[in-house]
Amino acid sequence: MSIEHHDLIHELPEFRDQIHSLKMNDAHFSKLFAEYHTLTKQVERMESEAEPVTTYTEEELKVKRLHLKDQLYAMLRASA
C-alpha cells in the first residue's frame, strides 16, 4: 500500500515561501506546524502498519491533523 505524504509543503505548495517565513517569524505558527508535522509522521507510521493501532485511534489523529491544517491554512491566508 502506497502511503500519501501529507506534509504541509505537499498539501499547500502555493504557500511554500509563506510557510518558511511564518515558521521563522511566528512562534504560534511554528508550534502548530511542529504539531502538524509530528501528527503526520504518526499517521504515516500507522498507515504503513509500522505502528499498529485501532482504526478509531488512527481516525482521531487524522481529524486532529485536519484541524491543525485548517488553522495553519487560515494563518497562511491571513499573511498573504
trRosetta pair geometry for C-beta under 8 A, 3 or more apart (Angstrom, degrees):
i j d omega theta_ij theta_ji phi_ij phi_ji
1 47 7.4 -128 117 161 126 87
1 48 7.5 -169 79 -115 102 52
3 44 5.4 84 175 -150 139 87
3 47 5.1 125 -120 105 102 124
3 48 5.4 -36 -62 -65 138 96
5 10 5.1 104 105 4 100 170
5 40 7.9 54 -167 174 61 122
5 44 7.3 19 -110 -99 59 133
6 10 6.6 -126 -132 77 17 120
6 11 5.8 41 -166 -60 63 117
6 40 5.1 -151 79 -134 95 112
6 43 7.3 -14 39 81 134 135
6 44 7.7 -164 25 -62 94 101
6 65 7.2 62 120 155 142 140
7 10 5.2 85 60 13 76 103
7 11 6.9 -156 93 -5 34 96
7 37 6.7 31 -129 -116 90 79
7 40 5.8 129 -84 141 58 165
8 11 5.4 -61 -139 44 33 110
8 12 5.8 -26 178 34 73 104
8 15 7.9 -65 159 82 100 116
8 19 5.9 158 122 -130 126 143
8 33 6.6 -59 -11 -139 156 90
8 36 6.2 59 -54 119 112 141
8 37 7.5 -62 -8 -72 104 81
8 69 7.3 -177 -104 -121 88 87
8 72 6.5 -83 -121 138 133 154
9 12 7.2 -77 -124 63 17 66
9 13 6.3 52 173 -98 61 64
9 16 5.9 54 -136 -110 90 86
9 19 6.6 -148 -82 70 75 165
10 13 6.9 3 -135 -59 20 93
11 69 6.7 -75 143 -142 161 128
12 15 4.4 -8 142 31 113 115
12 16 7.9 -179 111 -53 74 54
12 19 7.1 137 89 -58 114 126
12 73 6.7 -174 -85 -103 148 88
12 76 6.7 85 157 90 154 175
13 16 5.8 2 -167 -47 53 105
15 18 4.6 -62 -168 53 82 113
15 19 5.3 94 126 -35 92 94
15 76 4.6 4 -146 -169 149 140
15 80 7.8 -83 -113 -76 96 111
16 19 5.9 -55 -149 29 24 113
16 20 6.8 20 156 -14 60 105
17 20 5.8 -56 -154 36 33 110
17 21 6.2 30 152 -17 67 110
18 21 5.5 -54 -142 40 34 112
18 22 6.0 29 161 -15 69 108
18 76 5.2 108 117 -146 135 88
18 79 5.5 144 -157 96 120 125
18 80 6.5 -42 -88 -80 155 75
19 22 6.2 -60 -144 41 24 104
19 23 6.2 28 156 -22 62 108
19 33 7.4 127 -164 -116 91 136
19 76 6.8 -11 -71 -104 70 121
20 23 5.8 -56 -148 33 27 112
20 24 6.5 17 157 -12 62 110
21 24 6.0 -67 -154 40 28 106
21 25 5.9 -18 166 16 67 120
21 79 7.6 177 92 158 121 145
22 25 6.3 -77 -127 56 27 86
22 26 4.6 -28 -163 29 75 123
22 29 4.1 -64 159 123 111 163
22 30 7.3 -166 136 -53 71 69
22 33 7.7 144 106 -44 104 136
22 75 6.6 114 -151 136 156 117
22 76 7.0 -106 -12 -92 155 70
22 79 6.2 -133 -73 -35 118 171
23 26 7.6 -27 -62 49 11 81
23 29 6.5 -110 -78 115 41 106
23 30 5.1 100 -150 -101 55 84
23 33 5.6 -61 -101 50 96 169
24 30 7.8 130 -40 -80 14 120
26 29 3.8 50 97 17 118 115
26 30 6.3 166 89 -17 61 86
26 75 7.4 174 123 178 160 133
27 30 5.5 -56 -146 38 30 115
27 31 6.3 33 155 -22 65 104
28 31 5.8 -52 -150 33 31 111
28 32 6.5 26 154 -13 64 106
28 75 7.8 -164 104 -113 105 149
29 32 5.9 -59 -149 41 31 108
29 33 6.0 35 153 -24 67 109
29 72 7.0 100 -148 -127 82 78
29 75 5.4 -179 -100 143 106 155
30 33 5.6 -52 -143 35 28 116
30 34 6.4 30 155 -20 62 104
31 34 5.9 -55 -151 34 29 110
31 35 6.6 29 151 -17 63 105
32 35 5.6 -53 -150 37 34 113
32 36 6.2 37 151 -21 67 105
32 68 5.8 174 -173 -158 92 94
32 71 5.7 -117 -155 103 150 124
32 72 5.6 -175 125 -74 125 92
32 75 7.6 135 59 3 151 151
33 36 5.6 -53 -148 35 31 113
33 37 6.3 32 153 -20 64 106
33 72 6.4 106 -81 -115 71 129
34 37 5.6 -52 -146 36 31 113
34 38 6.4 32 154 -19 64 106
35 38 5.8 -56 -148 37 30 111
35 39 6.3 27 155 -16 65 108
35 68 5.7 -146 102 -125 109 146
36 39 5.9 -58 -148 39 28 109
36 40 6.2 32 154 -23 64 108
36 65 6.3 101 -141 -147 69 77
36 68 4.4 -173 -83 130 92 134
36 69 6.3 113 -131 -69 128 67
36 72 6.2 -14 -47 -35 155 147
37 40 5.7 -54 -148 33 28 114
37 41 6.6 28 155 -17 62 104
38 41 5.9 -55 -153 34 31 109
38 42 6.5 30 151 -18 64 106
39 42 5.6 -55 -149 36 34 113
39 43 6.2 32 155 -18 68 106
39 61 5.7 -179 -159 -177 97 96
39 64 6.1 -142 -131 100 148 105
39 65 4.3 -173 126 -85 134 98
39 68 6.7 143 29 22 149 151
40 43 5.9 -55 -146 37 30 109
40 44 6.3 31 155 -20 64 107
40 65 6.2 118 -69 -137 66 136
41 44 5.7 -55 -146 36 30 112
41 45 6.5 32 154 -19 64 103
42 45 5.8 -56 -153 34 31 110
42 46 6.5 29 150 -17 65 106
42 51 7.2 -71 -160 70 65 159
42 61 5.9 -111 104 -167 121 152
43 46 5.5 -55 -150 38 34 112
43 47 6.1 34 153 -20 68 106
43 58 6.7 105 -133 -157 77 80
43 61 5.4 -172 -77 116 94 122
43 62 5.9 104 -121 -79 137 76
43 65 6.3 -44 -29 -30 145 155
44 47 5.6 -51 -142 37 32 111
44 48 6.3 22 159 -10 64 108
45 48 6.0 -62 -145 44 28 103
45 50 4.6 -84 -162 69 79 109
45 51 4.1 44 134 6 111 119
46 49 7.4 28 178 -80 34 32
46 50 7.8 -84 -64 51 20 70
46 51 5.2 -58 -78 77 59 98
46 52 7.7 111 -136 -114 68 17
46 53 5.4 -42 -126 31 115 114
46 57 7.6 -152 -127 104 147 99
46 58 4.7 178 147 -108 147 107
46 61 7.3 131 6 53 154 146
47 58 7.4 123 -64 -153 67 132
49 52 6.1 24 -160 -81 72 77
53 57 4.2 -92 158 78 123 136
53 58 5.7 146 86 -49 114 85
54 57 4.7 100 58 3 81 100
54 58 7.1 -148 95 -2 46 86
55 58 5.7 -57 -151 39 35 112
55 59 6.1 32 154 -18 69 109
56 59 5.8 -58 -146 39 28 109
56 60 6.3 34 154 -25 64 105
57 60 5.6 -51 -149 31 30 115
57 61 6.7 26 155 -15 63 104
58 61 6.0 -58 -155 37 31 108
58 62 6.5 32 149 -20 65 107
59 62 5.4 -52 -146 35 36 115
59 63 6.4 37 154 -20 66 102
60 63 5.9 -55 -152 34 30 109
60 64 6.5 29 151 -17 64 106
61 64 5.5 -52 -146 38 35 113
61 65 6.2 38 152 -21 66 105
62 65 5.6 -52 -147 36 31 113
62 66 6.4 36 151 -23 63 104
63 66 5.5 -51 -149 33 33 115
63 67 6.6 35 152 -19 64 101
64 67 5.8 -52 -153 33 33 111
64 68 6.6 33 149 -17 64 104
65 68 5.6 -54 -151 37 34 113
65 69 6.3 36 150 -22 66 105
66 69 5.5 -51 -146 35 33 113
66 70 6.5 38 152 -23 64 101
67 70 5.6 -49 -151 31 33 114
67 71 6.7 32 151 -17 63 103
68 71 5.7 -55 -152 36 34 111
68 72 6.2 32 152 -17 68 108
69 72 5.6 -55 -144 40 32 111
69 73 6.0 36 155 -23 66 107
70 73 5.7 -53 -145 36 28 113
70 74 6.4 30 155 -20 62 105
71 74 5.8 -55 -151 34 29 111
71 75 6.6 27 152 -16 63 106
72 75 5.7 -57 -151 37 32 111
72 76 6.3 33 151 -20 66 106
73 76 5.6 -54 -147 36 32 112
73 77 6.3 32 155 -18 66 105
74 77 5.8 -52 -146 36 31 110
74 78 6.3 31 154 -20 63 108
75 78 5.7 -55 -146 37 30 113
75 79 6.4 25 156 -17 64 109
76 79 5.9 -62 -149 38 29 107
76 80 6.7 43 151 -40 63 100
77 80 5.7 -44 -154 10 34 119
